[in-house]
Amino acid sequence: MKISLGIHVGHDRGACIIKDGEVIAALANERIDRIKHSQSLKIPFETIDILLQYCHINIDDVNVIGLSGVAFEGIKMYEWYKKEFFDYYNCSYIPFHLIRHHDAHAYAAYYSSGLSESLVFVFDGGGDFLSSKQESETIYIGKNGKVTEIDRRLQNMAVRHMKDEINHVFPLMPEYVQNLEMSLARKYAQITRLLGFGFGQEGKTMGLASYGAPMLDFSDLNYKDLCYSLTYKDIIKELYIMQQKEGKDFREYIYEEQENIASTVQNYIEHAVISIISNYTQKYNIKDVCLSGGLFLNCLTNHKILEKCNLDHVFFLPSSGDDGQALGCAYYAYIKQFGYDSPFKIQLPYLGVSYTEEEIKTALDNKGMKYTQYSDTALAAVMAEYISQNRIVAFHRGRTEIGPRALCHRSILANPTNPAMKDILNNRVKHREPFRPFAPSVIEEEQYQYFDLLQDSPYMLLATTVKPEYRENLASITHVDGTARVQSVSEESEPFIHMFLLELKKKTGFPVVLNTSFNVAGQPIVESPDDAIDTFLLNDIDILVIGNYVVTK
């Protein structure tokens, strides 16, 4: 056997295992420790042990290890983590590699894509240290199984923490901070902080942006390479000048204009990213691209890339944030140890842990739950009936999805044809801001009938317009700007959900379901049967489907 183990520490830490050229398991630690983003510099041993046990692998079976973090520098990190790993397992020596942050992103995207040749764009908040600066944006060429860096941009580190007002409130920003360089993704995070949102809440800014209009004109922006300057004062200084002209209190002005401010940074990012990708793909005459790094969780920008960049194919990794780092580390370590002779196999996106019917039944019995067991065919029909009756169904089945999107294995499902369902879900279960949209899942073969997609959207990473003739009927998944963040479901990748959606079509007329993550605000998506039962009991959800068991309230 040829086995590599990938590990990531920092925020969104996790683990991944590749065996004989196939990615067989990957899991984010937040699903296990129940702490959103699971931020720690400690190796996630509990998650590693769960994956080893799930895959029936002993630590002595592992041939090579790769590890990444964020803001790492030099050999001292390597020695620290090597010692931590071998002290824990007390096993014989296994080759151990430290992988640069952006390299791990690039490897994760390119080797998962199945593409022979592509440009790989890695845009995130920040990576590792190179001299006194930090990785910002990096571009690679992947060709015939080899990944080569071709360009990079570096940035300055934030002073103290980005949450500190000196980093995002212009009147409080020291001149030194104003002139520091920052990444595109960090600019988006900076404005997110300015709007009052927290770490990892850039999705709120994206949802809010659809309600506003840009306050600045970026139509002439054209970044021909990575030599552009983007500083801490950019955009927020212009906002400060506007506020001064109106004579309003700064914080009052930000609150009153929050929708337009969100739209402004969204518009800036779209123009910046599109210009970079367009210019590099033209320069290298390559029309297939892979995208990785947290910035590419921005599904509005992602579909604009398809619309504007004249590409043949774009691969979006479902775990393009740091929860995909362990995957890139596993690829890197495997190639380092065994070389590369054929494309890796990977069955995206369901690479986490599943639970047996016996384990599920035991969990239900231990909680004193009353339940009914169904066959797959009967279960699909029962679920469709409940949802057509506007019941809220929590769904837990199969292996965990990788990435931050719930892709119908750990989801809350509801009727997309009920125009009140968005408010019902927010008031009863999700308790989140009313401006945030809910997403649809649709059978693959009809995704283009209802949505203006330019390529398949299996991972809920593309937001495109709902066709006008369906917006009234699919009101609860249509955002204020007419868009929806689509997940397409193929019969091959998820036969049960596909069957269920066809059953739902018989009831509602549409093979579409409203799909939101099985969690409540501030918590990670549920992982185990116990997590699912506890969340069901503590919230106003009507039905719990767990495996082939149905629990009603």
Number of C-alpha atoms within 10 A of each C-alpha: 9 15 23 29 30 30 29 34 25 20 20 25 28 31 33 30 29 24 21 14 21 16 22 19 25 31 29 30 28 24 23 20 15 15 15 16 23 21 14 14 14 14 22 22 16 14 23 23 15 16 22 20 12 15 14 9 15 10 17 11 14 19 20 23 26 27 29 31 28 21 17 19 16 12 9 10 14 17 12 10 20 19 12 13 16 13 10 10 11 11 11 8 11 15 14 18 19 23 26 22 26 30 24 30 35 33 26 27 31 32 23 23 23 15 20 14 20 26 28 28 29 28 29 25 21 26 28 22 21 15 9 10 17 24 27 26 24 23 24 24 22 23 14 14 19 15 19 14 16 11 14 17 20 23 25 20 20 17 12 9 10 17 18 14 15 19 23 25 21 24 12 11 17 12 11 9 19 18 15 17 25 27 26 24 21 22 24 21 26 25 24 26 22 23 20 13 17 15 12 13 13 23 16 19 27 24 24 23 25 21 16 16 16 17 18 16 10 16 10 7 12 16 19 15 14 16 11 11 14 16 19 27 24 16 19 22 17 14 20 18 12 15 18 13 9 10 10 12 10 17 13 11 17 20 13 11 18 22 22 20 28 28 24 22 27 25 21 20 20 19 21 18 22 21 19 18 25 19 16 19 18 13 10 11 11 15 19 18 25 26 26 30 31 23 25 25 26 21 21 24 24 22 23 18 21 18 13 13 18 14 17 11 15 21 18 25 26 24 27 27 22 30 30 33 38 32 34 32 34 32 29 28 26 26 17 16 15 15 11 15 10 9 16 18 17 18 12 17 20 23 20 21 18 19 18 11 14 10 15 20 19 14 18 19 12 10 13 9 14 12 17 11 16 14 9 16 12 13 21 21 18 17 25 27 17 17 21 21 14 19 18 25 26 29 23 28 22 18 18 28 26 25 23 20 21 23 26 26 24 27 22 26 25 29 29 28 23 20 16 13 21 22 15 16 20 17 14 12 21 21 14 15 13 12 17 19 21 22 25 25 29 28 24 18 12 14 22 18 12 18 21 17 20 14 14 16 22 23 25 23 23 29 25 23 21 26 18 12 9 15 19 14 17 23 20 25 30 26 22 15 14 16 22 26 25 29 28 21 28 17 13 8 14 16 13 18 21 23 22 23 24 20 21 25 16 14 16 20 12 21 22 31 30 24 28 23 24 27 23 17 13 11 14 21 27 26 26 22 21 17 18 22 22 13 20 24 13 10 13 15 19 16 21 24 23 26 24 19 20 21 19 14 11
